[in-house]
Amino acid sequence: MKLNATKTIVMMDTSRGKCKSNNWSFKIDHLPITTCQSLKLVGIQLNYTLTWDDQVAKMTTKRSLRLRFLKNLRSFGLSQQELLLYYKSSVRSTTEYGSVVWGPGLTTKKVRDIETIQIRAFQNICGRRLNAFSYEDMLLETKTKSLKEGRVDALLNFISKY
């Protein structure tokens, strides 16, 4: 196997303090290799600390833009069913992308941050603020799982294949 120096990137975990120097340089055939602290690999954001903070931040930012569009659709008079269809196809599906990889490594705070995406979407769909009880009711009414339940189901489905 021959590595291409122009397509190779090195990301080192220097967060645990075991590495005495940050002045590493890597080369292939005397060509320098790019180093980075964060990179996107097949749509999943990885960082040098091996946490999913960057993934969740990018995901919530991107979904916020789609939620704004959902709110605009509501103002055009679309029904709850049509808004829910848009949410499930455009927002939720992309929120669940790659969750079998990053889902198990989430902190409780990150789980809440991600679940907030769905709560905000349901607030836009119903046109009112949701508390914990009405969110659960909305999940039942729309036959929708929480994002956390969706990640667990996807992981179990993935595991059962192998």
C-alpha positions, -999 to 999 in steps of 0.1 A, spaced: 0 0 0 13 34 -9 1 65 10 -5 97 -9 11 126 11 -13 152 -4 -44 132 7 -31 121 41 -40 140 73 -26 134 108 -47 141 139 -30 134 172 -47 131 206 -25 154 227 -53 162 252 -43 137 279 -9 153 286 12 122 278 27 139 248 55 162 258 57 181 225 32 195 200 59 202 175 56 169 155 61 168 118 52 139 96 65 132 61 59 107 33 86 106 6 100 139 20 66 156 16 50 171 47 17 157 59 -10 181 70 -19 179 107 -53 190 121 -73 191 153 -107 183 137 -118 167 104 -149 155 87 -149 119 77 -178 105 57 -201 132 72 -190 127 108 -170 153 126 -140 140 146 -117 160 168 -84 154 185 -99 150 220 -120 121 208 -152 137 220 -183 143 199 -186 180 208 -178 192 172 -202 167 157 -231 178 180 -222 215 175 -222 212 137 -254 191 138 -273 215 160 -262 245 140 -272 229 107 -305 217 120 -313 252 134 -313 265 98 -337 237 87 -360 244 117 -362 280 106 -374 268 72 -399 246 90 -412 276 108 -415 294 74 -435 265 60 -459 267 89 -466 304 80 -476 293 45 -505 272 61 -491 237 57 -509 211 79 -493 194 109 -489 162 88 -471 180 61 -448 198 85 -441 165 103 -433 149 70 -408 177 62 -393 174 97 -388 136 95 -374 137 60 -352 168 62 -343 173 98 -346 141 118 -330 119 91 -299 140 90 -298 142 128 -297 104 130 -270 101 103 -240 81 117 -256 78 152 -244 43 156 -208 57 156 -212 88 178 -244 81 197 -230 58 224 -202 84 232 -226 113 240 -226 130 274 -260 136 291 -257 173 282 -252 165 245 -281 141 245 -303 170 258 -288 194 232 -298 170 205 -332 162 219 -339 200 220 -338 199 181 -369 177 181 -386 197 209 -381 229 189 -394 212 157 -426 200 175 -431 235 189 -430 248 153 -453 220 141 -479 225 168 -475 263 170 -471 263 208 -445 258 235 -441 223 248 -434 213 284 -421 178 293 -456 163 294 -468 178 261 -436 167 244 -443 131 255 -479 135 243 -467 148 209 -444 118 205 -473 95 211 -497 115 189 -473 115 160 -460 80 166 -425 94 167 -397 82 190 -374 105 209 -341 110 192 -324 90 220 -348 60 214 -340 63 177 -303 61 183 -307 31 206 -329 13 180 -304 21 152 -275 8 173 -294 -24 182 -303 -29 146 -267 -24 136 -254 -49 162 -280 -75 152 -266 -75 117 -232 -86 129 
